[in-house]
């Protein structure tokens, strides 16, 4: 399920991003999409490709797996003060995006790649 209020657009210097086509209230689920789960061995192969930047850690019961999300999930850009958060449902193999505050028409929707919407720990592309 992807909200009809969302659209993809290009951002100078960033590439693609997800935007609001209308005002979206706080606490709104804007997307739930399936994932493709991959093994640690497959992750090593993915890390050698452009797909490395689009996969998520997937750790049901502490397992070191990864996943490729379907839908728009992999297009949400990172922000340390994101306006959305994501939830992994290991049993149903989905990721859900939910707003943490009201989103205004035309505003970019962002997630924090650390997993917690306000976690300021540097992510991989800010460490180098």
N, C-alpha and C positions, 0 to 999 in steps of 0.2 A: 504494500500500500504506500503510495506516494501522494501527498497532498496536492491537489490541483492548484494550490496557492504558491507552489514553488516553480522556479524556472532556473535554467543554467545560463550564465552569461560569462563573458571574458572580462578579466581585470588586468589592466596594464601592469606588467611586471610580475604577475602572479599566475596567470593562466586562467583556468575556469574556476567558477565558484557557484554556489547556490544562493538564490535571492528570493525575497518575498514579493509575490505579485499582489499581495493585499496585506493589511495589518493582521498579525497573528497573535492571539492572546498568550500570555504566560501559561505554561503547563500543557501546551498543545503538542500532541504527538503528530509530527509532520511526516514521518516516514517509518515504516517497518519493512525491511527487506531481507531476503534470504542470503546466506553466505555459503561459500564453498570452502570446506575445511581441508587443510593440507597438513601433511606430516612434517616433522623436523627435517627429515631428509629432503623433502620437496622444498622446504624453506631455504635450504642452502642453495638450491638451483635458482629460486626466485630472487635471492639476494644478489645474483649476478646479472639481473635484468632490470629494466625500467619499472617493472611491477613491484620491486622492493618498496617504492615510495607509496604504494597503494594498498598494502596488506596490513592487517591488524593482528596483534598477538591474540591468541585464542587459547585459554588455559582452563578448560574444564577439569576439575579435580586435580589441578596442579600440572596437568600435562603441558608440554612445550609444543603446542601446535600453532598454526597461523591460519588466517582465512582471507579470502577475497570476497568483499561484499558486493552484492548486486545492487541494482537501482542506482540512486544518486550518492549512496553512502561514501564512496571513495572520492567524491568530488568536493565534499565539504572541506573548506580550508581550516587551518589551525589558528587558534587565538588563545593566549594565556588567560584572557578574560572573555571566554566564549559566551555566546548567547543561547547555546543549545548544549545538551549533554547526550551521551549515548549509553545504551544499555545492551549488554550481550545476553541473549537467551540461549544457553548452551544446549538445552534439551530440544528446542525447536529450530536451532541453527539459524537464528535471525539477529539482526541489530536494529534497534529502535532509536530514533532521534526525537528528542523532546525539548521544547523551548524552556529556558530558565527565567526568561523575562519577556515582556511584550516585544515583538519584532515589528518594525514599521515598514510600510510599503517601500519597496526598492532596496531595503537593507540586506546586506549579505548575512546569511546564516553560517555560523562557525561552530566548530567543536574544538575541545582541547585534546590533542593527541595523547596526552598523559592519562586520559580516562576520567579524571575529575575536572569538571568544567572550569574551576578556578585555580588549578595546580600550576604554579610558576616554575616548576622544575624544567630546565632546558631540555627540549626535545632534540633528536638526533641531528637535525639540520642546523640547529643553533649552537651545537657543541663544537663543531669543526670550524 
